[in-house]
Amino acid sequence: MDKILQMLSDLRPEFDFSASENFIEDGYLDSFDVVALVSGLEEAFHILIDGLDILPENFSSVDSIAGLVVKSGGTLA
């Protein structure tokens, strides 16, 4: 989870992701950020995220992103 939070902070340092309950609704992440985040997650966790899983609800919180990583075969340890 810390790794994901760090990736988000590196991507958009102007936002405090720990203070948001929904990154998409709060405007913390836009479509370009999601594309960059998918690429970063794939590299960091050695996974391939299915294009059908690139949905706003999978990027709305650290927990939802962590769930996507696990669903895609990654481990958060």
All heavy atoms as a GROMACS GRO file, in nm:
protein
  586
    1MET      N    1   0.082  -0.119   0.000
    1MET     CA    2   0.000   0.000   0.000
    1MET      C    3   0.087   0.126   0.000
    1MET      O    4   0.054   0.221  -0.067
    1MET     CB    5  -0.092   0.000   0.122
    1MET     CG    6  -0.189  -0.114   0.124
    1MET     SD    7  -0.327  -0.084   0.019
    1MET     CE    8  -0.459  -0.104   0.132
    2ASP      N    9   0.197   0.121   0.076
    2ASP     CA   10   0.286   0.237   0.079
    2ASP      C   11   0.346   0.264  -0.058
    2ASP      O   12   0.364   0.380  -0.097
    2ASP     CB   13   0.400   0.215   0.181
    2ASP     CG   14   0.350   0.218   0.324
    2ASP    OD1   15   0.240   0.274   0.348
    2ASP    OD2   16   0.419   0.165   0.413
    3LYS      N   17   0.376   0.157  -0.130
    3LYS     CA   18   0.434   0.170  -0.264
    3LYS      C   19   0.334   0.241  -0.357
    3LYS      O   20   0.372   0.329  -0.435
    3LYS     CB   21   0.468   0.031  -0.317
    3LYS     CG   22   0.552   0.029  -0.441
    3LYS     CD   23   0.585  -0.117  -0.475
    3LYS     CE   24   0.704  -0.127  -0.565
    3LYS     NZ   25   0.739  -0.267  -0.593
    4ILE      N   26   0.207   0.205  -0.347
    4ILE     CA   27   0.104   0.267  -0.430
    4ILE      C   28   0.088   0.413  -0.392
    4ILE      O   29   0.081   0.501  -0.479
    4ILE     CB   30  -0.029   0.191  -0.416
    4ILE    CG1   31  -0.017   0.052  -0.476
    4ILE    CG2   32  -0.143   0.269  -0.483
    4ILE    CD1   33  -0.134  -0.040  -0.447
    5LEU      N   34   0.084   0.442  -0.263
    5LEU     CA   35   0.071   0.580  -0.216
    5LEU      C   36   0.189   0.665  -0.263
    5LEU      O   37   0.172   0.779  -0.304
    5LEU     CB   38   0.059   0.582  -0.064
    5LEU     CG   39  -0.006   0.702   0.000
    5LEU    CD1   40  -0.139   0.736  -0.063
    5LEU    CD2   41  -0.023   0.682   0.149
    6GLN      N   42   0.308   0.606  -0.262
    6GLN     CA   43   0.427   0.678  -0.309
    6GLN      C   44   0.418   0.706  -0.459
    6GLN      O   45   0.453   0.815  -0.505
    6GLN     CB   46   0.554   0.599  -0.276
    6GLN     CG   47   0.681   0.672  -0.314
    6GLN     CD   48   0.697   0.805  -0.242
    6GLN    OE1   49   0.686   0.810  -0.120
    6GLN    NE2   50   0.720   0.912  -0.316
    7MET      N   51   0.369   0.609  -0.534
    7MET     CA   52   0.354   0.627  -0.679
    7MET      C   53   0.255   0.741  -0.707
    7MET      O   54   0.279   0.824  -0.795
    7MET     CB   55   0.306   0.498  -0.744
    7MET     CG   56   0.409   0.388  -0.744
    7MET     SD   57   0.344   0.234  -0.811
    7MET     CE   58   0.341   0.276  -0.985
    8LEU      N   59   0.146   0.744  -0.632
    8LEU     CA   60   0.047   0.851  -0.649
    8LEU      C   61   0.108   0.987  -0.615
    8LEU      O   62   0.086   1.084  -0.688
    8LEU     CB   63  -0.075   0.823  -0.561
    8LEU     CG   64  -0.162   0.706  -0.602
    8LEU    CD1   65  -0.257   0.668  -0.489
    8LEU    CD2   66  -0.241   0.740  -0.728
    9SER      N   67   0.183   0.992  -0.508
    9SER     CA   68   0.247   1.118  -0.467
    9SER      C   69   0.350   1.165  -0.568
    9SER      O   70   0.364   1.284  -0.594
    9SER     CB   71   0.314   1.101  -0.330
    9SER     OG   72   0.216   1.078  -0.232
   10ASP      N   73   0.421   1.070  -0.628
   10ASP     CA   74   0.518   1.105  -0.732
   10ASP      C   75   0.447   1.157  -0.857
   10ASP      O   76   0.496   1.249  -0.924
   10ASP     CB   77   0.604   0.984  -0.769
   10ASP     CG   78   0.701   0.944  -0.660
   10ASP    OD1   79   0.722   1.023  -0.565
   10ASP    OD2   80   0.753   0.831  -0.666
   11LEU      N   81   0.332   1.098  -0.887
   11LEU     CA   82   0.256   1.134  -1.006
   11LEU      C   83   0.193   1.273  -0.991
   11LEU      O   84   0.198   1.355  -1.084
   11LEU     CB   85   0.147   1.030  -1.031
   11LEU     CG   86   0.063   1.042  -1.157
   11LEU    CD1   87   0.151   1.026  -1.281
   11LEU    CD2   88  -0.046   0.936  -1.157
   12ARG      N   89   0.132   1.299  -0.876
   12ARG     CA   90   0.064   1.427  -0.851
   12ARG      C   91   0.102   1.478  -0.712
   12ARG      O   92   0.024   1.470  -0.618
   12ARG     CB   93  -0.088   1.410  -0.860
   12ARG     CG   94  -0.143   1.368  -0.995
   12ARG     CD   95  -0.125   1.470  -1.107
   12ARG     NE   96  -0.192   1.596  -1.087
   12ARG     CZ   97  -0.313   1.627  -1.133
   12ARG    NH1   98  -0.381   1.541  -1.204
   12ARG    NH2   99  -0.363   1.745  -1.110
   13PRO      N  100   0.222   1.534  -0.696
   13PRO     CA  101   0.271   1.575  -0.564
   13PRO      C  102   0.189   1.687  -0.499
   13PRO      O  103   0.198   1.708  -0.378
   13PRO     CB  104   0.415   1.620  -0.590
   13PRO     CG  105   0.423   1.644  -0.736
   13PRO     CD  106   0.320   1.558  -0.801
   14GLU      N  107   0.109   1.756  -0.577
   14GLU     CA  108   0.031   1.866  -0.521
   14GLU      C  109  -0.089   1.820  -0.439
   14GLU      O  110  -0.154   1.901  -0.371
   14GLU     CB  111  -0.016   1.962  -0.633
   14GLU     CG  112  -0.116   1.902  -0.730
   14GLU     CD  113  -0.054   1.830  -0.849
   14GLU    OE1  114   0.061   1.784  -0.842
   14GLU    OE2  115  -0.124   1.818  -0.951
   15PHE      N  116  -0.122   1.691  -0.442
   15PHE     CA  117  -0.238   1.639  -0.370
   15PHE      C  118  -0.196   1.549  -0.254
   15PHE      O  119  -0.097   1.478  -0.262
   15PHE     CB  120  -0.329   1.558  -0.464
   15PHE     CG  121  -0.392   1.640  -0.572
   15PHE    CD1  122  -0.370   1.610  -0.704
   15PHE    CD2  123  -0.474   1.748  -0.541
   15PHE    CE1  124  -0.428   1.685  -0.806
   15PHE    CE2  125  -0.532   1.824  -0.642
   15PHE     CZ  126  -0.510   1.792  -0.774
   16ASP      N  127  -0.278   1.551  -0.149
   16ASP     CA  128  -0.260   1.462  -0.034
   16ASP      C  129  -0.358   1.347  -0.052
   16ASP      O  130  -0.474   1.356  -0.015
   16ASP     CB  131  -0.287   1.537   0.096
   16ASP     CG  132  -0.273   1.447   0.218
   16ASP    OD1  133  -0.228   1.330   0.203
   16ASP    OD2  134  -0.307   1.493   0.329
   17PHE      N  135  -0.310   1.239  -0.111
   17PHE     CA  136  -0.396   1.126  -0.143
   17PHE      C  137  -0.453   1.058  -0.019
   17PHE      O  138  -0.559   0.996  -0.026
   17PHE     CB  139  -0.322   1.025  -0.232
   17PHE     CG  140  -0.307   1.073  -0.373
   17PHE    CD1  141  -0.194   1.144  -0.413
   17PHE    CD2  142  -0.406   1.052  -0.466
   17PHE    CE1  143  -0.182   1.191  -0.543
   17PHE    CE2  144  -0.395   1.097  -0.597
   17PHE     CZ  145  -0.283   1.167  -0.635
   18SER      N  146  -0.385   1.070   0.094
   18SER     CA  147  -0.437   1.007   0.216
   18SER      C  148  -0.559   1.082   0.269
   18SER      O  149  -0.633   1.030   0.352
   18SER     CB  150  -0.328   1.000   0.323
   18SER     OG  151  -0.283   1.129   0.355
   19ALA      N  152  -0.584   1.203   0.219
   19ALA     CA  153  -0.698   1.283   0.265
   19ALA      C  154  -0.821   1.267   0.177
   19ALA      O  155  -0.926   1.323   0.207
   19ALA     CB  156  -0.658   1.430   0.271
   20SER      N  157  -0.811   1.191   0.070
   20SER     CA  158  -0.921   1.177  -0.025
   20SER      C  159  -0.986   1.039  -0.014
   20SER      O  160  -0.918   0.939   0.001
   20SER     CB  161  -0.870   1.197  -0.168
   20SER     OG  162  -0.971   1.166  -0.262
   21GLU      N  163  -1.118   1.038  -0.025
   21GLU     CA  164  -1.190   0.911  -0.026
   21GLU      C  165  -1.217   0.862  -0.167
   21GLU      O  166  -1.247   0.746  -0.188
   21GLU     CB  167  -1.322   0.924   0.051
   21GLU     CG  168  -1.298   0.942   0.200
   21GLU     CD  169  -1.427   0.938   0.279
   21GLU    OE1  170  -1.524   0.880   0.231
   21GLU    OE2  171  -1.427   0.994   0.389
   22ASN      N  172  -1.208   0.953  -0.266
   22ASN     CA  173  -1.229   0.913  -0.405
   22ASN      C  174  -1.144   1.003  -0.494
   22ASN      O  175  -1.179   1.118  -0.518
   22ASN     CB  176  -1.376   0.923  -0.443
   22ASN     CG  177  -1.404   0.860  -0.577
   22ASN    OD1  178  -1.332   0.881  -0.674
   22ASN    ND2  179  -1.510   0.781  -0.586
   23PHE      N  180  -1.033   0.948  -0.541
   23PHE     CA  181  -0.937   1.026  -0.620
   23PHE      C  182  -0.997   1.081  -0.749
   23PHE      O  183  -0.963   1.191  -0.792
   23PHE     CB  184  -0.815   0.941  -0.656
   23PHE     CG  185  -0.745   0.879  -0.538
   23PHE    CD1  186  -0.679   0.758  -0.553
   23PHE    CD2  187  -0.746   0.938  -0.414
   23PHE    CE1  188  -0.613   0.699  -0.446
   23PHE    CE2  189  -0.680   0.880  -0.306
   23PHE     CZ  190  -0.614   0.760  -0.322
   24ILE      N  191  -1.087   1.006  -0.811
   24ILE     CA  192  -1.146   1.047  -0.938
   24ILE      C  193  -1.246   1.161  -0.914
   24ILE      O  194  -1.238   1.267  -0.977
   24ILE     CB  195  -1.215   0.928  -1.009
   24ILE    CG1  196  -1.117   0.811  -1.030
   24ILE    CG2  197  -1.277   0.974  -1.141
   24ILE    CD1  198  -0.998   0.839  -1.118
   25GLU      N  199  -1.339   1.140  -0.822
   25GLU     CA  200  -1.441   1.241  -0.793
   25GLU      C  201  -1.380   1.369  -0.740
   25GLU      O  202  -1.430   1.479  -0.768
   25GLU     CB  203  -1.545   1.187  -0.694
   25GLU     CG  204  -1.640   1.088  -0.754
   25GLU     CD  205  -1.742   1.036  -0.654
   25GLU    OE1  206  -1.748   1.087  -0.539
   25GLU    OE2  207  -1.817   0.945  -0.691
   26ASP      N  208  -1.273   1.358  -0.663
   26ASP     CA  209  -1.208   1.476  -0.605
   26ASP      C  210  -1.117   1.547  -0.706
   26ASP      O  211  -1.060   1.651  -0.674
   26ASP     CB  212  -1.128   1.438  -0.480
   26ASP     CG  213  -1.218   1.397  -0.364
   26ASP    OD1  214  -1.339   1.427  -0.369
   26ASP    OD2  215  -1.167   1.335  -0.268
   27GLY      N  216  -1.102   1.489  -0.824
   27GLY     CA  217  -1.020   1.552  -0.927
   27GLY      C  218  -0.871   1.533  -0.909
   27GLY      O  219  -0.790   1.604  -0.969
   28TYR      N  220  -0.832   1.437  -0.827
   28TYR     CA  221  -0.690   1.410  -0.804
   28TYR      C  222  -0.626   1.340  -0.923
   28TYR      O  223  -0.508   1.358  -0.949
   28TYR     CB  224  -0.671   1.325  -0.680
   28TYR     CG  225  -0.687   1.397  -0.548
   28TYR    CD1  226  -0.765   1.511  -0.535
   28TYR    CD2  227  -0.624   1.350  -0.434
   28TYR    CE1  228  -0.779   1.576  -0.414
   28TYR    CE2  229  -0.638   1.414  -0.312
   28TYR     CZ  230  -0.716   1.527  -0.302
   28TYR     OH  231  -0.730   1.590  -0.182
   29LEU      N  232  -0.704   1.256  -0.992
   29LEU     CA  233  -0.652   1.181  -1.106
   29LEU      C  234  -0.742   1.205  -1.227
   29LEU      O  235  -0.864   1.196  -1.216
   29LEU     CB  236  -0.648   1.031  -1.077
   29LEU     CG  237  -0.557   0.981  -0.967
   29LEU    CD1  238  -0.575   0.830  -0.947
   29LEU    CD2  239  -0.412   1.013  -0.998
   30ASP      N  240  -0.680   1.232  -1.341
   30ASP     CA  241  -0.757   1.240  -1.465
   30ASP      C  242  -0.716   1.122  -1.553
   30ASP      O  243  -0.638   1.036  -1.512
   30ASP     CB  244  -0.737   1.375  -1.535
   30ASP     CG  245  -0.593   1.403  -1.576
   30ASP    OD1  246  -0.514   1.306  -1.592
   30ASP    OD2  247  -0.558   1.520  -1.594
   31SER      N  248  -0.769   1.118  -1.673
   31SER     CA  249  -0.744   1.001  -1.759
   31SER      C  250  -0.596   0.986  -1.793
   31SER      O  251  -0.546   0.873  -1.802
   31SER     CB  252  -0.828   1.010  -1.887
   31SER     OG  253  -0.799   1.130  -1.957
   32PHE      N  254  -0.526   1.096  -1.810
   32PHE     CA  255  -0.382   1.087  -1.840
   32PHE      C  256  -0.305   1.031  -1.720
   32PHE      O  257  -0.211   0.952  -1.736
   32PHE     CB  258  -0.326   1.224  -1.878
   32PHE     CG  259  -0.384   1.278  -2.005
   32PHE    CD1  260  -0.471   1.386  -2.003
   32PHE    CD2  261  -0.355   1.221  -2.127
   32PHE    CE1  262  -0.526   1.436  -2.120
   32PHE    CE2  263  -0.409   1.269  -2.245
   32PHE     CZ  264  -0.495   1.377  -2.241
   33ASP      N  265  -0.346   1.071  -1.600
   33ASP     CA  266  -0.283   1.019  -1.479
   33ASP      C  267  -0.306   0.869  -1.466
   33ASP      O  268  -0.215   0.795  -1.428
   33ASP     CB  269  -0.338   1.088  -1.353
   33ASP     CG  270  -0.310   1.237  -1.351
   33ASP    OD1  271  -0.202   1.278  -1.399
   33ASP    OD2  272  -0.397   1.312  -1.302
   34VAL      N  273  -0.426   0.825  -1.498
   34VAL     CA  274  -0.459   0.682  -1.489
   34VAL      C  275  -0.372   0.601  -1.585
   34VAL      O  276  -0.318   0.497  -1.548
   34VAL     CB  277  -0.610   0.657  -1.513
   34VAL    CG1  278  -0.638   0.508  -1.528
   34VAL    CG2  279  -0.693   0.716  -1.400
   35VAL      N  280  -0.353   0.651  -1.705
   35VAL     CA  281  -0.268   0.582  -1.803
   35VAL      C  282  -0.124   0.573  -1.750
   35VAL      O  283  -0.062   0.466  -1.756
   35VAL     CB  284  -0.272   0.654  -1.940
   35VAL    CG1  285  -0.165   0.599  -2.033
   35VAL    CG2  286  -0.410   0.641  -2.002
   36ALA      N  287  -0.074   0.682  -1.696
   36ALA     CA  288   0.062   0.682  -1.640
   36ALA      C  289   0.070   0.587  -1.520
   36ALA      O  290   0.169   0.514  -1.504
   36ALA     CB  291   0.102   0.823  -1.600
   37LEU      N  292  -0.034   0.587  -1.438
   37LEU     CA  293  -0.036   0.501  -1.320
   37LEU      C  294  -0.040   0.354  -1.359
   37LEU      O  295   0.030   0.271  -1.300
   37LEU     CB  296  -0.155   0.537  -1.231
   37LEU     CG  297  -0.164   0.466  -1.097
   37LEU    CD1  298  -0.039   0.488  -1.013
   37LEU    CD2  299  -0.288   0.514  -1.022
   38VAL      N  300  -0.119   0.320  -1.460
   38VAL     CA  301  -0.125   0.181  -1.507
   38VAL      C  302   0.014   0.135  -1.550
   38VAL      O  303   0.060   0.027  -1.512
   38VAL     CB  304  -0.226   0.166  -1.624
   38VAL    CG1  305  -0.207   0.034  -1.697
   38VAL    CG2  306  -0.369   0.178  -1.572
   39SER      N  307   0.081   0.218  -1.626
   39SER     CA  308   0.216   0.183  -1.671
   39SER      C  309   0.310   0.164  -1.552
   39SER      O  310   0.387   0.067  -1.547
   39SER     CB  311   0.269   0.294  -1.763
   39SER     OG  312   0.400   0.269  -1.802
   40GLY      N  313   0.304   0.254  -1.456
   40GLY     CA  314   0.388   0.244  -1.338
   40GLY      C  315   0.357   0.122  -1.254
   40GLY      O  316   0.449   0.055  -1.203
   41LEU      N  317   0.228   0.092  -1.237
   41LEU     CA  318   0.189  -0.026  -1.161
   41LEU      C  319   0.237  -0.154  -1.228
   41LEU      O  320   0.287  -0.246  -1.162
   41LEU     CB  321   0.037  -0.031  -1.145
   41LEU     CG  322  -0.027   0.074  -1.054
   41LEU    CD1  323  -0.177   0.075  -1.072
   41LEU    CD2  324   0.011   0.051  -0.909
   42GLU      N  325   0.222  -0.160  -1.360
   42GLU     CA  326   0.266  -0.279  -1.433
   42GLU      C  327   0.416  -0.301  -1.416
   42GLU      O  328   0.461  -0.414  -1.395
   42GLU     CB  329   0.230  -0.266  -1.581
   42GLU     CG  330   0.082  -0.279  -1.608
   42GLU     CD  331   0.044  -0.267  -1.754
   42GLU    OE1  332   0.121  -0.206  -1.833
   42GLU    OE2  333  -0.062  -0.319  -1.790
   43GLU      N  334   0.492  -0.194  -1.422
   43GLU     CA  335   0.637  -0.205  -1.406
   43GLU      C  336   0.676  -0.239  -1.262
   43GLU      O  337   0.757  -0.328  -1.238
   43GLU     CB  338   0.704  -0.074  -1.449
   43GLU     CG  339   0.854  -0.082  -1.447
   43GLU     CD  340   0.918   0.047  -1.498
   43GLU    OE1  341   0.863   0.107  -1.592
   43GLU    OE2  342   1.021   0.085  -1.442
   44ALA      N  343   0.616  -0.171  -1.167
   44ALA     CA  344   0.654  -0.189  -1.026
   44ALA      C  345   0.614  -0.326  -0.971
   44ALA      O  346   0.686  -0.382  -0.889
   44ALA     CB  347   0.590  -0.078  -0.941
   45PHE      N  348   0.500  -0.376  -1.016
   45PHE     CA  349   0.449  -0.502  -0.960
   45PHE      C  350   0.463  -0.620  -1.057
   45PHE      O  351   0.416  -0.730  -1.027
   45PHE     CB  352   0.303  -0.486  -0.917
   45PHE     CG  353   0.287  -0.393  -0.799
   45PHE    CD1  354   0.250  -0.261  -0.818
   45PHE    CD2  355   0.311  -0.437  -0.670
   45PHE    CE1  356   0.235  -0.174  -0.710
   45PHE    CE2  357   0.296  -0.353  -0.561
   45PHE     CZ  358   0.259  -0.220  -0.582
   46HIS      N  359   0.526  -0.596  -1.173
   46HIS     CA  360   0.548  -0.701  -1.273
   46HIS      C  361   0.417  -0.771  -1.310
   46HIS      O  362   0.406  -0.894  -1.303
   46HIS     CB  363   0.652  -0.802  -1.225
   46HIS     CG  364   0.778  -0.738  -1.179
   46HIS    ND1  365   0.868  -0.683  -1.267
   46HIS    CD2  366   0.828  -0.714  -1.054
   46HIS    CE1  367   0.969  -0.631  -1.198
   46HIS    NE2  368   0.946  -0.648  -1.069
   47ILE      N  369   0.319  -0.688  -1.348
   47ILE     CA  370   0.187  -0.739  -1.384
   47ILE      C  371   0.145  -0.680  -1.517
   47ILE      O  372   0.210  -0.591  -1.570
   47ILE     CB  373   0.081  -0.701  -1.277
   47ILE    CG1  374   0.075  -0.548  -1.258
   47ILE    CG2  375   0.108  -0.772  -1.146
   47ILE    CD1  376  -0.037  -0.498  -1.169
   48LEU      N  377   0.036  -0.733  -1.569
   48LEU     CA  378  -0.028  -0.678  -1.688
   48LEU      C  379  -0.173  -0.650  -1.651
   48LEU      O  380  -0.246  -0.741  -1.613
   48LEU     CB  381  -0.024  -0.779  -1.802
   48LEU     CG  382   0.058  -0.744  -1.925
   48LEU    CD1  383   0.049  -0.850  -2.029
   48LEU    CD2  384   0.033  -0.608  -1.979
   49ILE      N  385  -0.214  -0.525  -1.658
   49ILE     CA  386  -0.350  -0.488  -1.623
   49ILE      C  387  -0.435  -0.495  -1.749
   49ILE      O  388  -0.403  -0.432  -1.850
   49ILE     CB  389  -0.354  -0.347  -1.561
   49ILE    CG1  390  -0.277  -0.348  -1.428
   49ILE    CG2  391  -0.499  -0.301  -1.541
   49ILE    CD1  392  -0.259  -0.212  -1.364
   50ASP      N  393  -0.541  -0.572  -1.741
   50ASP     CA  394  -0.634  -0.589  -1.854
   50ASP      C  395  -0.701  -0.455  -1.884
   50ASP      O  396  -0.744  -0.384  -1.792
   50ASP     CB  397  -0.739  -0.694  -1.816
   50ASP     CG  398  -0.824  -0.735  -1.934
   50ASP    OD1  399  -0.876  -0.647  -2.006
   50ASP    OD2  400  -0.841  -0.856  -1.956
   51GLY      N  401  -0.711  -0.422  -2.011
   51GLY     CA  402  -0.774  -0.298  -2.052
   51GLY      C  403  -0.918  -0.284  -2.002
   51GLY      O  404  -0.965  -0.174  -1.975
   52LEU      N  405  -0.987  -0.397  -1.985
   52LEU     CA  406  -1.124  -0.395  -1.934
   52LEU      C  407  -1.131  -0.355  -1.787
   52LEU      O  408  -1.237  -0.319  -1.737
   52LEU     CB  409  -1.191  -0.532  -1.954
   52LEU     CG  410  -1.207  -0.576  -2.100
   52LEU    CD1  411  -1.260  -0.718  -2.106
   52LEU    CD2  412  -1.299  -0.481  -2.175
   53ASP      N  413  -1.016  -0.361  -1.718
   53ASP     CA  414  -1.011  -0.323  -1.576
   53ASP      C  415  -0.974  -0.177  -1.556
   53ASP      O  416  -0.968  -0.130  -1.443
   53ASP     CB  417  -0.912  -0.412  -1.501
   53ASP     CG  418  -0.962  -0.554  -1.484
   53ASP    OD1  419  -1.085  -0.572  -1.469
   53ASP    OD2  420  -0.881  -0.648  -1.487
   54ILE      N  421  -0.949  -0.105  -1.664
   54ILE     CA  422  -0.914   0.036  -1.651
   54ILE      C  423  -1.045   0.116  -1.645
   54ILE      O  424  -1.091   0.173  -1.743
   54ILE     CB  425  -0.821   0.082  -1.765
   54ILE    CG1  426  -0.694  -0.004  -1.764
   54ILE    CG2  427  -0.786   0.230  -1.749
   54ILE    CD1  428  -0.599   0.022  -1.878
   55LEU      N  429  -1.102   0.113  -1.526
   55LEU     CA  430  -1.229   0.179  -1.496
   55LEU      C  431  -1.209   0.275  -1.380
   55LEU      O  432  -1.126   0.248  -1.292
   55LEU     CB  433  -1.334   0.075  -1.457
   55LEU     CG  434  -1.361  -0.035  -1.559
   55LEU    CD1  435  -1.444  -0.146  -1.496
   55LEU    CD2  436  -1.434   0.024  -1.679
   56PRO      N  437  -1.283   0.385  -1.376
   56PRO     CA  438  -1.267   0.482  -1.267
   56PRO      C  439  -1.274   0.419  -1.128
   56PRO      O  440  -1.195   0.455  -1.040
   56PRO     CB  441  -1.381   0.581  -1.289
   56PRO     CG  442  -1.413   0.571  -1.434
   56PRO     CD  443  -1.384   0.428  -1.472
   57GLU      N  444  -1.364   0.325  -1.108
   57GLU     CA  445  -1.379   0.266  -0.974
   57GLU      C  446  -1.256   0.188  -0.929
   57GLU      O  447  -1.235   0.169  -0.810
   57GLU     CB  448  -1.504   0.179  -0.964
   57GLU     CG  449  -1.512   0.067  -1.065
   57GLU     CD  450  -1.588   0.102  -1.193
   57GLU    OE1  451  -1.600   0.222  -1.228
   57GLU    OE2  452  -1.635   0.009  -1.260
   58ASN      N  453  -1.171   0.146  -1.021
   58ASN     CA  454  -1.048   0.075  -0.985
   58ASN      C  455  -0.934   0.169  -0.949
   58ASN      O  456  -0.827   0.123  -0.910
   58ASN     CB  457  -1.006  -0.019  -1.097
   58ASN     CG  458  -1.096  -0.139  -1.109
   58ASN    OD1  459  -1.159  -0.181  -1.012
   58ASN    ND2  460  -1.106  -0.194  -1.228
   59PHE      N  461  -0.957   0.299  -0.962
   59PHE     CA  462  -0.854   0.398  -0.933
   59PHE      C  463  -0.904   0.506  -0.837
   59PHE      O  464  -0.846   0.613  -0.828
   59PHE     CB  465  -0.804   0.462  -1.064
   59PHE     CG  466  -0.738   0.363  -1.154
   59PHE    CD1  467  -0.811   0.294  -1.249
   59PHE    CD2  468  -0.604   0.332  -1.139
   59PHE    CE1  469  -0.753   0.199  -1.330
   59PHE    CE2  470  -0.543   0.237  -1.220
   59PHE     CZ  471  -0.617   0.170  -1.315
   60SER      N  472  -1.010   0.474  -0.763
   60SER     CA  473  -1.072   0.574  -0.677
   60SER      C  474  -1.008   0.585  -0.539
   60SER      O  475  -1.026   0.685  -0.470
   60SER     CB  476  -1.222   0.547  -0.663
   60SER     OG  477  -1.242   0.420  -0.603
   61SER      N  478  -0.932   0.484  -0.499
   61SER     CA  479  -0.868   0.485  -0.367
   61SER      C  480  -0.746   0.394  -0.369
   61SER      O  481  -0.728   0.314  -0.463
   61SER     CB  482  -0.966   0.437  -0.260
   61SER     OG  483  -0.994   0.300  -0.279
   62VAL      N  484  -0.666   0.404  -0.265
   62VAL     CA  485  -0.549   0.315  -0.254
   62VAL      C  486  -0.597   0.170  -0.246
   62VAL      O  487  -0.539   0.081  -0.308
   62VAL     CB  488  -0.462   0.353  -0.132
   62VAL    CG1  489  -0.352   0.250  -0.111
   62VAL    CG2  490  -0.400   0.490  -0.151
   63ASP      N  491  -0.705   0.147  -0.172
   63ASP     CA  492  -0.757   0.010  -0.160
   63ASP      C  493  -0.804  -0.046  -0.294
   63ASP      O  494  -0.778  -0.163  -0.325
   63ASP     CB  495  -0.873   0.005  -0.059
   63ASP     CG  496  -0.826   0.022   0.084
   63ASP    OD1  497  -0.708  -0.003   0.112
   63ASP    OD2  498  -0.909   0.062   0.169
   64SER      N  499  -0.872   0.037  -0.373
   64SER     CA  500  -0.920  -0.012  -0.503
   64SER      C  501  -0.803  -0.039  -0.597
   64SER      O  502  -0.804  -0.136  -0.673
   64SER     CB  503  -1.021   0.083  -0.565
   64SER     OG  504  -0.964   0.208  -0.594
   65ILE      N  505  -0.700   0.045  -0.592
   65ILE     CA  506  -0.581   0.023  -0.675
   65ILE      C  507  -0.509  -0.103  -0.630
   65ILE      O  508  -0.466  -0.185  -0.712
   65ILE     CB  509  -0.488   0.146  -0.672
   65ILE    CG1  510  -0.557   0.268  -0.734
   65ILE    CG2  511  -0.355   0.116  -0.742
   65ILE    CD1  512  -0.485   0.400  -0.712
   66ALA      N  513  -0.499  -0.123  -0.498
   66ALA     CA  514  -0.435  -0.244  -0.444
   66ALA      C  515  -0.513  -0.368  -0.489
   66ALA      O  516  -0.454  -0.470  -0.527
   66ALA     CB  517  -0.429  -0.237  -0.293
   67GLY      N  518  -0.644  -0.360  -0.489
   67GLY     CA  519  -0.727  -0.471  -0.536
   67GLY      C  520  -0.702  -0.503  -0.682
   67GLY      O  521  -0.696  -0.620  -0.721
   68LEU      N  522  -0.684  -0.400  -0.761
   68LEU     CA  523  -0.654  -0.418  -0.903
   68LEU      C  524  -0.518  -0.486  -0.922
   68LEU      O  525  -0.503  -0.574  -1.006
   68LEU     CB  526  -0.658  -0.283  -0.976
   68LEU     CG  527  -0.625  -0.284  -1.124
   68LEU    CD1  528  -0.724  -0.370  -1.202
   68LEU    CD2  529  -0.624  -0.143  -1.177
   69VAL      N  530  -0.421  -0.445  -0.842
   69VAL     CA  531  -0.288  -0.506  -0.850
   69VAL      C  532  -0.297  -0.655  -0.818
   69VAL      O  533  -0.242  -0.739  -0.890
   69VAL     CB  534  -0.188  -0.434  -0.755
   69VAL    CG1  535  -0.059  -0.515  -0.740
   69VAL    CG2  536  -0.157  -0.294  -0.806
   70VAL      N  537  -0.367  -0.688  -0.712
   70VAL     CA  538  -0.381  -0.828  -0.672
   70VAL      C  539  -0.459  -0.906  -0.778
   70VAL      O  540  -0.420  -1.017  -0.817
   70VAL     CB  541  -0.450  -0.839  -0.534
   70VAL    CG1  542  -0.486  -0.983  -0.501
   70VAL    CG2  543  -0.359  -0.780  -0.426
   71LYS      N  544  -0.568  -0.848  -0.829
   71LYS     CA  545  -0.647  -0.913  -0.934
   71LYS      C  546  -0.562  -0.941  -1.058
   71LYS      O  547  -0.582  -1.040  -1.127
   71LYS     CB  548  -0.765  -0.825  -0.970
   71LYS     CG  549  -0.852  -0.882  -1.082
   71LYS     CD  550  -0.965  -0.789  -1.117
   71LYS     CE  551  -1.046  -0.850  -1.230
   71LYS     NZ  552  -1.150  -0.762  -1.278
   72SER      N  553  -0.466  -0.854  -1.084
   72SER     CA  554  -0.380  -0.867  -1.201
   72SER      C  555  -0.260  -0.958  -1.176
   72SER      O  556  -0.172  -0.970  -1.261
   72SER     CB  557  -0.333  -0.729  -1.246
   72SER     OG  558  -0.443  -0.647  -1.277
   73GLY      N  559  -0.254  -1.018  -1.057
   73GLY     CA  560  -0.149  -1.115  -1.029
   73GLY      C  561  -0.032  -1.063  -0.946
   73GLY      O  562   0.065  -1.134  -0.927
   74GLY      N  563  -0.041  -0.941  -0.899
   74GLY     CA  564   0.067  -0.884  -0.820
   74GLY      C  565   0.052  -0.913  -0.672
   74GLY      O  566  -0.053  -0.953  -0.625
   75THR      N  567   0.161  -0.894  -0.600
   75THR     CA  568   0.159  -0.907  -0.453
   75THR      C  569   0.201  -0.775  -0.393
   75THR      O  570   0.288  -0.705  -0.446
   75THR     CB  571   0.251  -1.020  -0.403
   75THR    OG1  572   0.382  -0.995  -0.454
   75THR    CG2  573   0.204  -1.155  -0.451
   76LEU      N  574   0.141  -0.742  -0.280
   76LEU     CA  575   0.166  -0.612  -0.219
   76LEU      C  576   0.270  -0.617  -0.108
   76LEU      O  577   0.295  -0.517  -0.043
   76LEU     CB  578   0.034  -0.556  -0.163
   76LEU     CG  579  -0.074  -0.534  -0.267
   76LEU    CD1  580  -0.205  -0.494  -0.201
   76LEU    CD2  581  -0.033  -0.429  -0.367
   77ALA      N  582   0.330  -0.732  -0.086
   77ALA     CA  583   0.428  -0.746   0.022
   77ALA      C  584   0.554  -0.669  -0.002
   77ALA      O  585   0.591  -0.632  -0.106
   77ALA     CB  586   0.461  -0.893   0.044
   0.00000   0.00000   0.00000
